[in-house]
Amino acid sequence: MSSPSKRREMDLMKLMMSDYKVELINDGMQEFYVHFNGPNESPYHGGVWRIRVELPDAYPYKSPSIGFVNKIYHPNVDEMSGSVCLDVINQTWSPMFDLVNVFEVFLPQLLLYPNPSDPLNGEAAALMMRDKPAYEQRVKEYCEKYAKPEDIGAAPEEKSSDEELSEDEYESLDDEMAGQADP
């Protein structure tokens, strides 16, 4: 196993053990979703976003691709694509950073301290600079409309208590759990 793939595995496990809900895409470790809560003491507090993460083959030497799946009103996030404009991810990434840094430091900092002078969403940047209370109100409206836990499938469990897992599903869960032990 090459060093980048081992590091990818370790970082993903560390993220999962940090109480983030992580959904793997296609059973691989290169693409996944992470449920991310808006930081306290910000207009994003109470919002929950589904973040799509793609790890390049050269991760951790090359930065992950990060995007909001559900809408967010923010000067540095493209409203339509969910792309994030964040220097530390896009330009100043270092292999010293890991996925936990992205979700515990970089994204909360982005939401707490937007940079309207380098916008991906010009309307949000202009409103923030012109009328901060109106900007914060719009952020809260977007949170209410697009970022409730049920919007990303976080509130209700995927399987209700009266649904039983098939024997195959149990075995596949056992295999996944067995494969997650430390080397």
HULIN-V601512 format. One record per pair of residues at least 6 apart in sequence whose C-alpha atoms are under 8 Angstrom apart, sorted by the first residue. I is the first residue (numbers start at 1). J is the second residue. Records with the same first field share a line. If there is no record, write none. Layout:
I=J ; J
//
This chain:
4=57 ; 58 ; 59 ; 60
5=57 ; 59
7=59 ; 60
8=29 ; 30 ; 55 ; 59 ; 60
9=29
11=98 ; 99 ; 100
12=29 ; 99
13=180
14=100
15=22 ; 99 ; 100
16=22
18=100
20=34 ; 35 ; 36
21=34 ; 35
22=32 ; 33 ; 34 ; 35
23=32 ; 33 ; 34
24=31 ; 32 ; 33
25=31 ; 32 ; 33
29=55
30=53 ; 54 ; 55 ; 56 ; 57
31=52 ; 53 ; 54 ; 55
32=52 ; 53 ; 54
33=50 ; 51 ; 52 ; 53
34=50 ; 51 ; 52 ; 53
35=48 ; 49 ; 50 ; 51 ; 152 ; 154
36=48 ; 49 ; 50 ; 51 ; 103
37=45 ; 46 ; 47 ; 48 ; 49
38=44 ; 45 ; 46 ; 47 ; 48 ; 49 ; 108 ; 111
39=45 ; 108 ; 111 ; 112
40=46
42=111 ; 112
43=136 ; 137 ; 139 ; 140
44=111 ; 139 ; 140 ; 143
46=143 ; 148
47=143 ; 144 ; 147 ; 148 ; 149
48=143 ; 147 ; 148 ; 149 ; 152
49=68 ; 69 ; 70 ; 147 ; 152
50=68 ; 69 ; 70 ; 152
51=66 ; 67 ; 68 ; 69
52=65 ; 66 ; 67 ; 68 ; 69
53=64 ; 65 ; 66 ; 67
54=64 ; 65 ; 66
55=63 ; 64 ; 65
56=62 ; 63 ; 64 ; 65
59=95
60=94 ; 95 ; 97 ; 98
61=94 ; 95
62=93 ; 94 ; 95
63=89 ; 90 ; 93 ; 94
64=89
65=89
66=83 ; 84
67=81 ; 82 ; 83 ; 84
68=77 ; 81 ; 82 ; 83 ; 84
69=81 ; 82
70=82 ; 146 ; 147 ; 151 ; 152
71=79 ; 80 ; 82 ; 142 ; 146 ; 147
72=79 ; 82 ; 139 ; 142 ; 143 ; 146 ; 147
73=79 ; 124 ; 138 ; 139 ; 142
74=111 ; 114 ; 121 ; 124 ; 125 ; 139
75=114 ; 115 ; 116 ; 118 ; 119 ; 120 ; 121 ; 122 ; 123 ; 124 ; 125
76=84 ; 85 ; 86 ; 110 ; 114 ; 115 ; 116 ; 118 ; 119 ; 120 ; 121
77=83 ; 84 ; 85 ; 119 ; 120 ; 121
78=84 ; 120 ; 121
79=120 ; 121
84=120
85=119 ; 120
86=110
87=93
88=106
115=125
116=122 ; 124 ; 125 ; 126 ; 128 ; 129
117=125
119=125
124=135
127=134 ; 135
128=134 ; 135 ; 136
149=155
150=156
//
